[in-house]
């Protein structure tokens, strides 16, 4: 326990955090904050504390998954929030590996994991997105939007915020009836069906998930639009043809830095000269980094959240013009909090689908991501791209008016 005790006394200045060893010894950390409820952690395994201290970025999540500690007051979200709030990104916080050797090793492993050639890309996608359909029904909205929602009001519910996200993105696409749209990483088809419904456009959605493909095709058939909204199991590198609009939501995180120029070069070749593209991706504030080892191992193998500089450097090399750039700072934290609450409410069903270890893994994933967007270095970027500088109005007024119109169409 001595190693974890040393680590926590340096980290936790504002608490309170209480740690109870397996043998019963109690340790308290941080000055009590009247705005924050205490978090009390009890270790069930005497070797767990020092295992966590030696490699907190991997060890904490694994110890929680394996039931080596329990949280008697608060929950895993409160614990992770407390830790990150003590060292927020804006004040130089983080738990990056110390020393040149450890940092170099982390970068090497991260770089190898992000070599997303086509066969590995499909395997990585299947690892996460080919889980049980029922799991996603338990915590997502009814349209299965598995990406950052958009909160015009932080008090809005998940259904409203996801509908507003689609309107926000559609406005930036500057759509006209009859246009042909490519949706790269279409998920379960919700955005493609939405764009067809509100803008009278034809959409091709592509995915590498067989489970998502089946659901998306079924939804299009049930809506009677299968001839206008089509879905294919295909890598973006194999798509052919020309499209008036391209949208990609929550897919770029799986491309990998080595393939960014390939991605943008392909998008430019698919986009008509008067075309518009909207890229929506998780990103990182500040400079490039590496994916944390727990997420890479258990949740998104091959995944990487890019710095804005990495995105722009790759896209500008193929002469795509960044016409509009927006940083969504807290929207995903609100989204993840709602997903977390729904997952907690569905504990029995999730454990029945999988087991208690999987349930704890899923909670740690959602809670960790929420704290990373609230206090850590994560954000979302929405970048609107064009090939010709004259294809859009010269002011942003059209975005507000079109978004308001689209929101009115989906108002409760």
N, C-alpha and C positions, 0 to 999 in steps of 0.2 A: 504493500500500500504506500510505502514511502515515496515511490517514484510518482505515482498519481497525485499524492498529496502535494508534492513539490510543484507539479504541473498546475494543479488547480489553484494553489495559493498565488501563483503568478498570473493566472488567467482571470479568475473570478474576483473582481473588485466590488461589483454590485450583485447582490443575491436576493434572498438567501438560498444557498444550495447546501443541503445536508447529505452527507455520505455515511452510510452505516456499513461497516465491514461485516464479513461473514461471521466473525467471532463476536460481533456486537458493539465494537468500539465506534463511537460517533464522532464525526468531523463536520465542522461548519465553515462555510466559505462565503465571503462577500458581506458588505453592509446591507442590511435589509432595505428594500425599496418598497414604499407603501403602495406603489402602482403594480407591483409584481407579487404574485402568490408564491409561497415557498415551494421548492422542488425537493423531494426526499427520495433518495435512491438507496436501496438495500442490495448489497452484493450477496449472492448465494454461493459463489465460487471464490475461494480465497486467492486464487491465482489470476482472476480476471482484472483487477485494478491495474496491476503493473503491465499486463498484456495490452491494455488499452493505452496506457501512458507511453509505451514504446512505439506504438503506431496508431495514434488516435484516429486518423482518417479512415483506416480500415478496421481497426480493432473495436471501436465503439459500436459500429453497426453490427459486426459479427457477434459480439457479446450479447447485444440486445436480441438479435434473431435467435440465438441459441439459448436464451433464457438464463444467462449467467448473472443477470441482475433484474430486479423489478423496481418499478417506480411506485412508491406508496402514497405520495402526494404529488399532484400534477400528472403529467403524461410525457411521452417522448417528445412531443412538439414543444412543450414548455421547457424541457431540459435543453433541447437544441437551440431554442430561442434565447434562453438565458446565456448559454455559452457564446453564441454569436453576438448578442447584444453587448457583451463585455468587450468585444474587439470587432466592431463593425468595419466594413471595407473602407469607408471614408476616413477612418482614423488609423489606417495601416494594418487592420486586422487580417487574420488568416491563419491556417494551420499547415502551411507549406513545409515540405521537408527541409531541414536545416543542413547546411554544408554542401559544398560543391559536388561531392561524390553522390550523396543521396538525391540531390536535385537532378544531377545528370542521369542517374539510373531511372528516376521517375519520368523524365522526358523521353528517354529511350524506350521504356516500356509503353508509354502513352503513344509515341510515334508508331511503334509496331502495331499497336492495337487499332490505329486509325488507318491502316492500309486497306481501304475499302474497295478492293477490286470486286467485280460483279458477283462472283460466287459467294464471297464472304459477306457482301452487302445483304444478299437474300437471307443468309443464315443469321446475321445479326438482327435483321428485322423480325424474323420468325421467333427469335428468342423472347422478344417482348410482345409483339402484336398478335401472335398466334396463340395467346393464352385464351382461356375460356371466354366466350362471348358474354356469359353471365357475369363474370367479374367486372367487365367494363360497364354493364348495365347497372351494377350496384353503386357506382360512384360518379359516373358521368351524367351529363344532361340527356334528355330524351333523343337528341340528335347525334349523340356520341361525338361531340366536339372535344377531341383530346389535345387541346392546345390552349394557350393563354386566352381567357375571356377578356372582355373590354367593359370596364365599369364606369359608366357615366356618373353613377352614384355608388360609392362603396357599399351602400346598404342594399343594393340590388341583389336579387337571387341569381342562382346559376343559370337558369333558363333565359332570363332577360339579358344577362351579361353575355352569354354566348350568341344570342340573336344579335345583340349590338355589335359584337366582334365581326360577325359576317357582314353587317351593314357597313362597318368601318372599312373593311377590306374591299368590299364591292365598290364603294365610292372611289377608292384610289385606283381601281381598274378602269374607270371611265368607260363603262360599257355601252354598247349600242345593240339593238336587236339584230339577230342574224350572225353576229360575230362567232368565231370559233375560238374556244378557250381550252387551254391545256392546264390541268390540275396535277402538279407533280407531288406525289405523296398524298393521295386523295383520301386516305383513311377509310372510313365506312361510307363515304359518299355524300355526307351532309352538305358540304360547301358546294360541290358540283350541282347537286339538286337545287340548292338555294339560288345559285346564279342563274340557272335555267328558268326558275320560277319567277324571279323578280326582274330579270333583264332580257328574257326571251333569246338566250344564246345557246349554242351547241357546245357541249363540254366533253372532253376526253379526260377521264381520270386514270392515273396510273399508280400502281402500288406494287410492292414486293411481298405483300402478305396475302396468302391464299384465303385466310379466314376473312380478312377485310374485303377481298374481292367478291366472295360469295354474298356477303351481306349487302354490299353496294349494288351489285347487279339485281339482287332481289328487290331492293328498295326502288330502283329505277323502273323495274317491271311493274311493281305494285302502283307506282305513281303514273303509269302509262306513258313514260317518256324514254323508254329504253332505246328508241331510235335516235334520240337527240342527246341523251346523256349516257355515254358508254364508258365502260371500265375495262382496263387491261392489266394483266400481270406482266409487267415489263420494266426493265431498268431504263432510267431516263436517257442513258447513253444510246439506247436502241430505238428511240422514237424518231419517226420520220414525218415530213410534211411541214406545213406552215400554220401558224396560229396568230390570231389578232391579239390575243391576251394570254399571258401565262401567270398562274398563281401557284405559289408553293408555301404551304403552311406547316411548320413543324417538321420538315423533312431535311432541311439543310444541315441540321445537327448531326446527321448520319453520313454526310458526304465525306468529311475528312479533309484537312488543309491541303494535302497533296493533290487533291482532286478539285479544288475550288476553280482553278482556271478552266479545267475540262468542263465543269458544270456550267460556268458562265459562257464559255465558248459555244457549248451545245445550245443553251437557251437563246443566245443571240442568233444562231443559225435557224432556230425554229420560229423566231419572232419575225413577223412581217416588218417592213421598214417603218410603218406607222404604228407599230405595236407598243403595248404597255405591259410591264411585268411587275408583280408585287411579291416580294420576298418577305416572309414573316418567319423569324427564327429566334430561338433562345440565343443570347450572346453573353459576353462577359464585359464588364466595365474595365477600362484600362487596357493593359497590354496583353498579348497572347499568353496562354498558360497551358496546363494539362488537366485532363479529366480526373476527378478524384477517384482513387482506386476502388472504393466500395461501389460506386455507381457503375464504373466500367466492368466490374466483376459480376455484379448481381442484376443490374437493371438495363443498362444500355451499352453492351459491348460494341466497341467501334465508334461510340458517340463522342462528340467534341463540340463544345459551345464556343463559337469564334469571337474574337475581339472585332470591333467595328473596323479597325485598320486592316485586318486580314480580309474581310469581305470586300472592302473598297479597293484594296490593292489588286485583288484578283479580278474584280468586275471592270475596273478601269483599264486593265490590260487588253480587254477585248472591245473597248470603246462602247460600253454600256454607260449611259448617263444616269447618275443618281439624281432623279428629279425631286425626290422628297424623302427625307430620313426622319423617322420618329423613334424615340426611345421610350418604351413602356417600362416604367421603373417599378411600380408596386402592383400592377394588375395581376401578374402571375401569383404573387403572394396571396392575394384575395382569392384567386381561383383555386389554388392548392388547399387553402384553408377549408373551402367548401367541399372539395373532394375528400379531404381528410375526415371531416365530420361525417360525411356519408359512409366512408369506409368503416369508421368506428361503429356507426349504427348498424352496419351489415356484418359485424364480426362473426356471428354464428354461421351465416351463409358462406362467408369467405373461407372460414376454417373447414366447413363441410366440403367446399369445392376442392381445397388443397389440404392445409393443416395449419396448426398454430404457428409454426415457424414461418411459413409463407405469409401469414397475416401480419406477424411482427415485421417481416422484411418489407411488406408493402407500406405499413405505417411509417417505418423509418424512412423509406424513400419519399413519401409525400411530406412528412414533417421536415426532413432535411432540405428538400427543395424549397419548401415554404420559407424556412429560415434563411436560405441562401439568397432568395429574392428580397427578403425584408431587410437583412443585415449584411449579407455577403456580397460577392462580386457579380451576381447574375442579374440580367435584365432581358428584355425582349427588344429586338429591332424590327421595324417595318421599313423596308426600303423600296421605293417605287423607281423602276428603271424604264428608260426609253432609249430608242436608237436615234430618233430625230428630235431635236430640241423644240421644234415648232408644233408637235402633235398635241400638246396639252395647253389649256388656258395659261396665261402668264401670271395669274395670281392663284392663290389657294382657295378662293371663294367657292369655287365649284364643289370642293370637297365637303364643306359644311352643308350646303344646300342639298346635295345628292344624298349625303348620309342621313339628313333629317327626313327626306322623302322615303328612303329605304326603311328607316326605323318605324315610320308610321305604318308601313305595310305589314310589319311583324309585331305591332303593338298588341299586348294582351287584350 
